[in-house]
Structures are given as C-alpha cells and as structure tokens.
Amino acid sequence: MNAQSASNPQVKLNPNGAGAAAILAAGIGSLSIAVFAILADKVASIKSLMNFYKPTGPLSGVTTCAIVLWLVVWALLHWRWSWRNVEVGRVTAAAFVLLFLSLLLTFPPIADLF
C-alpha cells in the first residue's frame, strides 16, 4: 500500500486477478502440451484419438487439446479472480515451475522414462 492510499481510505487499488489468471493459465497450458504429447506418444488409443488431421498426425490433436484446455482454464480463473487482488509473486512462481516441468517433459530422455 502506498502513502496516498494509506492516508485516504477511499482510494482503491486496481485488482490484479485478471493478469494473474492469464499468467497461471499460460503455465498450465504449457504443461498440458507436454503431458498430451507424452500420452499420445506412449498410449496407442490416445494417439489415434489425437489424430485430428492425418498429414500432421497426433500433434494436431495434442496442440488443439492443449489450446482448448488453456482457454478454459484462463476463462475459469479470470471469472474467479477478475475482481480480486491475488499474490502475483506466488502465481508467477507457480507458472514458472509449470513451464520448467513442461520443458523437462518434452526433453526426450526424460519423456522416455514414462
């Protein structure tokens, strides 16, 4: 809280929940690409389900499903947090952890462990 808002209790801070929702949804979306890619690579039934466009193969379904999940998560978090003040530091840290996990899971030696 700054000095101006402390001296004047009627000054309201702008809520940051909408931005925090976008940051966390991006982390969840990046992790979902890695998880869907591993599932499509390792499970034959999921591989055939993810084949939305034959020339591209299962990658078309992996990216489409990840984008849909990202948009749904973003919409839900935005709906829940849009008028709130959220601890952006924690949300950003969680998003970076999810991004780091997604990068690890797309690295072939680690993905082959599954």
C-alpha positions as a printed NumPy array, in Angstrom:
array([[  0.   ,   0.   ,   0.   ],
       [  1.406,   3.391,  -0.888],
       [  1.31 ,   6.505,   1.295],
       [ -1.533,   8.073,  -0.677],
       [ -3.891,   5.107,  -0.246],
       [ -2.933,   4.754,   3.44 ],
       [ -3.895,   8.362,   4.142],
       [ -7.066,   8.209,   2.042],
       [ -9.034,   5.018,   2.741],
       [-11.382,   5.661,  -0.206],
       [ -8.633,   5.133,  -2.8  ],
       [ -8.981,   1.624,  -4.193],
       [ -6.186,  -0.366,  -5.725],
       [ -6.852,  -1.958,  -9.099],
       [ -7.427,  -5.703,  -8.831],
       [ -4.708,  -7.836, -10.405],
       [ -6.603, -11.122, -10.603],
       [ -7.188, -10.99 , -14.351],
       [ -3.472, -10.712, -15.047],
       [ -2.665, -13.43 , -12.543],
       [ -5.233, -15.676, -14.223],
       [ -3.525, -15.219, -17.582],
       [ -0.085, -15.991, -16.107],
       [ -1.188, -19.178, -14.347],
       [ -3.233, -20.351, -17.339],
       [ -0.141, -19.998, -19.529],
       [  1.806, -22.256, -17.186],
       [ -0.974, -24.834, -17.124],
       [ -1.303, -24.68 , -20.901],
       [  2.407, -25.258, -21.439],
       [  2.391, -28.257, -19.115],
       [ -0.666, -29.681, -20.864],
       [  1.178, -29.726, -24.197],
       [  3.941, -31.832, -22.658],
       [  1.524, -34.201, -20.922],
       [ -0.663, -34.644, -24.015],
       [  2.437, -35.22 , -26.18 ],
       [  3.721, -37.934, -23.857],
       [  0.306, -39.592, -23.687],
       [ -0.097, -39.509, -27.467],
       [  3.376, -40.958, -27.892],
       [  3.034, -43.771, -25.359],
       [ -0.649, -44.82 , -25.492],
       [ -1.903, -46.139, -28.833],
       [ -5.587, -45.38 , -28.171],
       [ -4.818, -41.765, -27.242],
       [ -2.543, -41.486, -30.265],
       [ -5.435, -42.421, -32.549],
       [ -7.804, -40.056, -30.697],
       [ -5.364, -37.166, -31.091],
       [ -5.047, -37.645, -34.84 ],
       [ -7.334, -34.775, -35.895],
       [ -5.584, -34.127, -39.212],
       [ -3.851, -37.099, -40.867],
       [ -0.915, -35.27 , -42.537],
       [  0.082, -33.803, -39.171],
       [ -0.665, -36.88 , -37.103],
       [ -1.323, -36.792, -33.354],
       [  0.424, -33.443, -32.986],
       [ -2.719, -31.789, -34.376],
       [ -4.789, -33.152, -31.503],
       [ -2.119, -32.514, -28.891],
       [ -1.875, -28.822, -29.71 ],
       [ -5.621, -28.387, -30.225],
       [ -6.497, -30.029, -26.905],
       [ -3.804, -28.054, -25.082],
       [ -5.079, -24.768, -26.523],
       [ -8.669, -25.616, -25.568],
       [ -7.582, -26.537, -22.03 ],
       [ -5.532, -23.33 , -21.766],
       [ -8.507, -21.205, -22.846],
       [-10.907, -22.977, -20.473],
       [ -8.527, -22.612, -17.524],
       [ -7.913, -18.969, -18.389],
       [-11.657, -18.262, -18.606],
       [-12.385, -20.002, -15.296],
       [ -9.546, -18.315, -13.442],
       [-10.458, -14.943, -14.934],
       [-14.065, -15.442, -13.852],
       [-12.96 , -16.338, -10.308],
       [-10.152, -13.791,  -9.875],
       [-11.034, -10.792, -12.066],
       [-12.137,  -8.56 ,  -9.187],
       [ -9.633,  -9.776,  -6.602],
       [ -6.111,  -8.914,  -5.611],
       [ -4.024, -12.052,  -5.926],
       [ -0.448, -12.641,  -4.793],
       [  1.138, -12.301,  -8.209],
       [  4.53 , -13.444,  -6.925],
       [  3.165, -16.843,  -5.952],
       [  1.166, -17.184,  -9.139],
       [  4.183, -16.274, -11.26 ],
       [  6.399, -18.712,  -9.349],
       [  3.842, -21.488,  -9.889],
       [  3.625, -20.642, -13.591],
       [  7.419, -20.785, -13.944],
       [  7.523, -24.161, -12.158],
       [  4.874, -25.467, -14.579],
       [  6.816, -24.067, -17.53 ],
       [ 10.034, -25.678, -16.28 ],
       [  8.249, -29.03 , -15.845],
       [  6.834, -28.785, -19.346],
       [ 10.304, -28.149, -20.761],
       [ 11.68 , -31.129, -18.854],
       [  8.882, -33.395, -20.038],
       [  9.468, -32.503, -23.678],
       [ 13.154, -33.415, -23.405],
       [ 13.296, -36.919, -24.972],
       [ 15.404, -38.729, -22.348],
       [ 13.017, -37.616, -19.601],
       [  9.876, -38.208, -21.664],
       [ 11.116, -41.734, -22.47 ],
       [ 11.103, -42.563, -18.754],
       [  7.329, -42.669, -18.938]])
